[in-house]
Amino acid sequence: MANIMEMTDRQYQRYEYGMVNVPATTLNFFADFFGVTTDYLLGRE
């Protein structure tokens, strides 16, 4: 996934472990990639 998003493995791991806040543009990318809503990714659905 880090390669697809053109970021380092370490940066992607920080997202996975909740060490940094995910920017809205990245959240939208994840939602589009996985075919879900941003609310689903945030656990609001």
N, C-alpha and C positions, 0 to 999 in steps of 0.2 A: 504494500500500500504506500509506503514511503516513496518508492520509486515512481509510482503513478502520480503522486502529488508533488514530485520533484522537490523533496526535502530529505534531510538526513534521517537515518534510522533513529537517532537519539531524539530529534525533535518530535518525530511521530510517537515515540515511547512516552514523551512528556504529555502528549495529548491523551494517550491511552490510560495513563496512570493519574490523570487529573492534576498534574503538577502546574499546568498553565491553563489559562482560559482560552478556549478555541474561538478564533475570530469568526464573525458571522459568515464571511465568504467561504471559509473552510467548512463550517457547519452546513452551508448550502451545498457545497461540493459533495460532502458525505451523503446528504439526503438524496441528491440526484443520482449519485453512484449506486446507492443501495435501493433506490426506488421507494423511499419512505419519506415521511414528513419530518421537519425539524422538531416538531413537538414529540414525535416518537423517539427521536434520538435523545431528547432531553428528559424523557421519562414522564412526559405530561399527558400521554395518550393511553 
